Amino acid sequence: MARLTHKATDELSAEAQRVMVAGFRAKLTYAEIGRQLREIGQEVAERTIGRRGMEWRTAEARRQTAVEQMQALIAALKAEEMNAAEIVHALGVQALLEDPEEWKARDPLYAEELRIKRETLELRKRQVELGERKLTMLEEQRNRAVEAAEALGQKAARGETLTAADVDRIRAVYGLREQAAA
């Protein structure tokens, strides 16, 4: 699970973080780790190094426990005390107990629900886009109809008669040109 808190040591260079971890592994004092960090130009309070050291030891213990559990599962599989399905089940239960929130993301039904929601949103987006295109087309058709009506109105005002070209123009405005040819 991603860490949500920001720590001062997050800003340290990769080299400085390696120095801290190497110091924790070598079981150096916090004062000695601080001295090594100052040598490479990084100033970190002993108290902060101590907190990071406790966090590192806790995380290291969790990693070691996970390694031991995995070794035990592999040994059980090799000794034919467990089959692959039982091991998968055990790993799933372990993951659920360690981080229930993370498990939600791995749940196939939850993942499917998210996929369906994404597809629904995409469909709605396309519907809106189609509606906007349709509205634009209708506005363009209306504008052509108004222009055609004005032109024909002016022609009628001058006393002229409708020609075949005028009728074609009216059909084109309403999308009827293709139907008349058929």
N, C-alpha and C positions, 0 to 999 in steps of 0.2 A: 504494500500500500504506500502511496506517495506521502512524503512528509509534508505537512502543511505549515510547520513553523519555520521561521528563518533564524539561523544561528550565525553569530559573528564569524565562526570558523568556516562557514560556507564560502566566504569571500577569500579564503586563503588560496594560494597557488597550489597546483597539483603537487609540486615538490614539497611544499610545507605540509600538506596533508600526508604525503608519504613519510615524511620525517616523524610526524606524530604517531602514525600507525606503527612504524618500525620501533619507535620508543615504547609504545604500549606492548608490542610483542616481546621486546627485550626486557620488559619490566623495569624500565628506567624510572627514576623519580620525575615528578612533574617539573621540578626545578631544572633537571638535566635536559628534559625535552624542551623547555622554554629557552634554555641557553642555546641549544642546537637551532631552534627556530630563529633566534636573534642573529645567529651566525649567518643565516641565509637572508637576513633582512626582514623577517616577519616577527612582529611583536604580539605575543599572546599571553594573557595573564595566567598564572599557575592555576587559579581557581577555574578558569575556563578549560584549561587542559585537563584538569581533574574531572570536570563534568563530561567532557568528550571521552575521557578514558573510561569512565563508568559506563557510558552508552556503548562504547566499543566492546567492552568486556561482556555486557549483556547481549549484544548482537552476536558476538563470537560464541557465547554459550548456546544461543539459539541455533547458530549454524552447526555447531558440534553435535547438538542433540539431533538435528535433522540428519546429519551424516550417519550417526549411530542408528537412528531409526531406519534409514534406507538400507544400511548394511544388514540390519536384522531382517528386513523384508526380503532382501536378496538371498540371505542364508536360508530363510524359511522356504523360499521358492526352490532353491537348489536342493534342499533336503526333502522336497516334495510335501512339506507340511501345509503349504498354501498353493492355490493355483493363481493364474494371472488375474482372473476376475476378482478374487478375494484381495489381491494386492491393490488393484485399481480402486476397489471399494475402500480399503484402509487408507489409501492416499487421499481419496476424496473426503473422507471423514476428518482426517488430519487437517486438510486445507480448510474445511468448514470451521473446525474448532479454532484454528489459528487466526482466521480473518473472515468472519461471516459476510462483511460488506464486499470484500473482493470476490467471494464465491458467487454473488449475484451476477457479476460480469461473466462468470464462466457457465452459469446456468443456461442450458440450451433454450429452455422456454422463455427466459428473460431476453436472451439474445434474439430469439425469433420475434418476440413482442416489439423489441426495438427496431428490427428490420421492417416489420409491418408498418410501424409508425413512420419510419423514414420514407417508405414507399408511398404511404398515404399523403404525407406532406408533399412529396414530389408530384403526385397526381394532382393535388390541389393547386400547386404552383403552375402546372401545365394548363389546368382548367382556366386559371386566371389569365394566363398568357393568351390562350385561345379566345377567351371572352374579350380581351383587349383588342386582339386582331380583328375579331368579328365587328366590334364597335367601330374600329377605324375604317373597315371596309364599308360598313353601313353609312358612316359619315361621308366617305368619298362618294358613294352612290347617290346620297342625298344631294351633295354639292353638284354632281353632274346633272341630276334631274332638275335642280333649280336653274342651272345655266341653260339647259336645253329648253326648259319652260320659258325662261326669259327671252331666249333667241326666237322661239316660235311665237311668243306673244308680240315681239317687235315686228316679226314678219306679218302676223295677222293684222297688226295695227297699220301696216303699210298697205294692206289689202292684197297681199300675195297669197298664193295657194301652197298647200303642203306638197313637197316633192317626195320622190322615192328616197332620196338621201336624208330628208328630214325624218321619215318613218324609220329608216335604218338607224339614225342617231338615237331616236327614242328607244328602239329595241336594244341598242347597245347599252344605254344607260340602265336599263332594267335587266340586262343579261338575257335578252330574248333573241338576239341575233342568231345564235346557233340553232335555236328551236325553229326559227322561221326557215332556215336553210334545209332543215331535215324534212 
